[in-house]
Amino acid sequence: MRKDKNFESGKLSCKLQAIAIAADDATKACLGDTIALLALLRQLEQLHREIRDGLFQESLPDNRQQLYSLLKDIESEGGWPYIERMRLKSFLVNLEQEDTEASSI
């Protein structure tokens, strides 16, 4: 049983690595194209939402032992997954810097 679990974990790890490589390739293909990068971010956010609101919520623990195990994993592996949106204030700071640089030329 343990061997099967390790095999399944290895298969998942390979799939996750393939997803990471595909995301990295897509990012490189969009380099310098703000609109394409924004579309990529939107797609990743949509995938995150679909996984979280669908299969993940359906698989949440229904007893204390499973809940404890999940919380222990979340704590040990780096917390809750979250895709943060860029704050408008940060975006505007970038624009202000560009305006300052442009006016000094």
Rosetta silent file (secondary structure, phi, psi, omega in degrees, C-alpha in Angstrom):
SEQUENCE: MRKDKNFESGKLSCKLQAIAIAADDATKACLGDTIALLALLRQLEQLHREIRDGLFQESLPDNRQQLYSLLKDIESEGGWPYIERMRLKSFLVNLEQEDTEASSI
SCORE:     score description
SCORE:     0.000 S_00000001
   1 L     0.000  -45.196 -179.661    0.000    0.000    0.000 S_00000001
   2 H   -61.916  -38.319  179.998    2.797    2.430    0.928 S_00000001
   3 H   -63.796  -41.566  177.976    4.579    1.679   -2.358 S_00000001
   4 H   -62.900  -40.303 -179.646    1.429    2.566   -4.344 S_00000001
   5 H   -64.988  -41.904  177.582    1.094    5.833   -2.427 S_00000001
   6 H   -63.839  -39.883  179.131    4.722    6.764   -3.183 S_00000001
   7 H   -63.323  -46.375  179.370    4.180    5.926   -6.864 S_00000001
   8 H   -63.297  -40.357  177.939    1.055    8.105   -7.015 S_00000001
   9 H   -63.427  -39.904  177.450    2.892   10.915   -5.224 S_00000001
  10 H   -65.421  -39.579  177.693    5.722   10.648   -7.752 S_00000001
  11 H   -64.171  -42.022  178.661    3.266   10.802  -10.660 S_00000001
  12 H   -64.204  -42.988  178.991    1.663   13.907   -9.162 S_00000001
  13 H   -59.150  -42.096  177.737    5.067   15.490   -8.648 S_00000001
  14 H   -64.179  -40.962  178.931    5.923   14.902  -12.319 S_00000001
  15 H   -65.919  -41.586  178.931    2.604   16.407  -13.409 S_00000001
  16 H   -64.995  -38.867  177.332    3.124   19.447  -11.192 S_00000001
  17 H   -64.263  -40.307  178.330    6.626   19.898  -12.585 S_00000001
  18 H   -63.918  -38.725  177.438    5.232   19.705  -16.126 S_00000001
  19 H   -64.743  -44.341  179.270    2.651   22.383  -15.242 S_00000001
  20 H   -61.309  -41.385  178.954    5.388   24.611  -13.777 S_00000001
  21 H   -65.923  -42.575  179.111    7.505   24.193  -16.921 S_00000001
  22 H   -63.167  -41.163  177.864    4.517   24.971  -19.150 S_00000001
  23 H   -64.786  -40.752  178.496    3.743   28.113  -17.109 S_00000001
  24 H   -64.642  -43.045  177.450    7.383   29.181  -17.313 S_00000001
  25 H   -61.735  -42.686  179.373    7.418   28.604  -21.092 S_00000001
  26 H   -64.326  -39.289  178.329    4.200   30.611  -21.479 S_00000001
  27 H   -62.525  -45.906  179.601    5.700   33.431  -19.401 S_00000001
  28 H   -63.462  -36.286  179.362    8.817   33.509  -21.563 S_00000001
  29 H   -68.166  -24.491 -179.067    6.685   33.551  -24.716 S_00000001
  30 L   -95.354    0.787 -175.139    4.837   36.606  -23.365 S_00000001
  31 L   -49.886  125.338  179.515    7.970   38.479  -22.346 S_00000001
  32 L    84.223   -7.101 -179.045    7.537   42.182  -22.971 S_00000001
  33 L  -108.637   94.207 -175.289    3.848   41.811  -23.905 S_00000001
  34 H   -58.422  -41.120 -178.699    1.877   43.221  -20.972 S_00000001
  35 H   -64.975  -43.024  179.001   -1.508   42.231  -22.410 S_00000001
  36 H   -66.223  -40.620  177.536   -0.410   38.629  -22.975 S_00000001
  37 H   -64.209  -39.324  176.732    1.073   38.429  -19.468 S_00000001
  38 H   -62.903  -41.289  177.350   -2.170   39.806  -18.043 S_00000001
  39 H   -62.760  -40.683  177.634   -4.121   37.156  -19.965 S_00000001
  40 H   -62.589  -45.731  177.879   -1.795   34.489  -18.565 S_00000001
  41 H   -60.990  -41.104  178.927   -2.314   35.764  -15.012 S_00000001
  42 H   -63.615  -39.984  179.398   -6.075   35.786  -15.533 S_00000001
  43 H   -65.081  -43.749  178.897   -5.991   32.202  -16.817 S_00000001
  44 H   -63.056  -40.614  177.885   -3.922   31.041  -13.839 S_00000001
  45 H   -63.704  -41.331  178.697   -6.308   32.806  -11.463 S_00000001
  46 H   -63.015  -44.002  177.741   -9.295   31.151  -13.175 S_00000001
  47 H   -61.775  -42.361  178.085   -7.681   27.706  -12.881 S_00000001
  48 H   -59.381  -46.696 -179.283   -6.942   28.369   -9.217 S_00000001
  49 H   -62.664  -43.630 -179.316  -10.564   29.386   -8.600 S_00000001
  50 H   -62.670  -43.498  179.524  -11.944   26.340  -10.436 S_00000001
  51 H   -66.116  -47.169 -177.397   -9.771   23.916   -8.471 S_00000001
  52 H   -63.044  -48.128 -174.475  -10.445   25.638   -5.134 S_00000001
  53 H   -80.651  -14.768 -178.311  -14.204   26.029   -5.556 S_00000001
  54 H  -103.023 -101.127 -173.164  -14.738   22.648   -7.164 S_00000001
  55 H   -61.502  -36.151 -178.700  -12.826   19.503   -6.401 S_00000001
  56 H   -64.078  -48.737 -179.411  -10.830   20.920   -3.482 S_00000001
  57 H   -62.835  -35.868  178.780  -13.891   21.993   -1.500 S_00000001
  58 H   -67.332  -25.838 -176.913  -15.560   18.677   -2.233 S_00000001
  59 L   -94.293    2.232 -178.585  -12.522   16.837   -0.869 S_00000001
  60 L   -60.536  149.186 -176.288  -12.279   18.749    2.415 S_00000001
  61 L   -58.935  149.520  176.371  -12.146   16.556    5.548 S_00000001
  62 L  -119.095   11.362  173.447  -15.310   15.420    7.215 S_00000001
  63 L  -144.758  165.832 -173.992  -13.761   14.302   10.501 S_00000001
  64 H   -65.230  -37.639 -179.051  -11.314   15.727   13.041 S_00000001
  65 H   -64.153  -44.751  179.143   -8.445   13.379   12.253 S_00000001
  66 H   -67.539  -37.573  177.702   -8.469   14.253    8.565 S_00000001
  67 H   -63.690  -44.264  178.195   -8.837   17.945    9.384 S_00000001
  68 H   -60.161  -43.796  179.571   -5.856   17.769   11.733 S_00000001
  69 H   -61.896  -42.901  178.828   -3.820   16.025    9.045 S_00000001
  70 H   -63.697  -46.978 -179.297   -4.743   18.686    6.477 S_00000001
  71 H   -64.135  -37.027  177.354   -3.918   21.559    8.836 S_00000001
  72 H   -63.936  -42.051  178.355   -0.617   19.913    9.757 S_00000001
  73 H   -64.990  -43.621  178.926    0.262   19.622    6.070 S_00000001
  74 H   -59.617  -43.565 -179.065   -0.704   23.247    5.404 S_00000001
  75 H   -66.828  -42.123 -174.875    1.486   24.388    8.288 S_00000001
  76 H   -80.306  -24.800 -174.572    4.497   22.269    7.344 S_00000001
  77 H  -102.747    6.607  172.080    4.370   22.841    3.580 S_00000001
  78 L   113.037   18.022  172.471    4.056   26.615    3.447 S_00000001
  79 L    90.127 -171.412 -175.397    0.529   27.718    4.139 S_00000001
  80 L   -82.564  133.708  178.879   -2.639   28.187    2.171 S_00000001
  81 L   -68.448  136.081 -177.596   -2.312   28.695   -1.611 S_00000001
  82 L  -150.363  135.876  175.091   -3.299   32.175   -2.658 S_00000001
  83 L  -106.345  110.065 -176.850   -2.963   34.155   -5.849 S_00000001
  84 L   -85.220  136.909  175.211   -2.506   37.786   -4.907 S_00000001
  85 L   -87.067  147.095  176.344   -3.630   40.473   -7.265 S_00000001
  86 L   -65.839  132.959  179.501   -1.374   43.436   -7.865 S_00000001
  87 L   -76.366  142.193 -178.986   -2.611   46.373   -5.886 S_00000001
  88 H   -57.766  -36.247  179.945   -3.620   49.422   -7.885 S_00000001
  89 H   -60.753  -43.281  177.866   -1.386   51.547   -5.664 S_00000001
  90 H   -63.551  -40.380  179.095    1.684   49.483   -6.668 S_00000001
  91 H   -61.767  -43.884 -179.040    0.689   49.769  -10.314 S_00000001
  92 H   -67.404  -33.415  176.583    0.410   53.553  -10.017 S_00000001
  93 H   -60.480  -42.457  177.151    3.843   53.786   -8.352 S_00000001
  94 H   -60.775  -40.499  179.133    5.323   52.151  -11.453 S_00000001
  95 H   -66.972  -40.889  178.906    3.566   54.714  -13.648 S_00000001
  96 H   -62.052  -40.104  178.667    4.792   57.607  -11.483 S_00000001
  97 H   -63.930  -41.397  178.721    8.365   56.350  -11.780 S_00000001
  98 H   -64.705  -40.880  178.747    8.051   56.174  -15.562 S_00000001
  99 H   -63.172  -41.270  179.141    6.608   59.709  -15.670 S_00000001
 100 H   -63.555  -44.871  179.321    9.471   61.002  -13.528 S_00000001
 101 H   -64.957  -40.340 -178.486   12.050   59.306  -15.726 S_00000001
 102 H   -68.695  -38.279 -178.418   10.387   60.543  -18.919 S_00000001
 103 H   -75.360  -20.503  178.905   10.181   64.154  -17.732 S_00000001
 104 L   -84.258   -7.539 -178.976   13.844   64.194  -16.719 S_00000001
 105 L   -85.944    0.000    0.000   14.953   63.268  -20.231 S_00000001
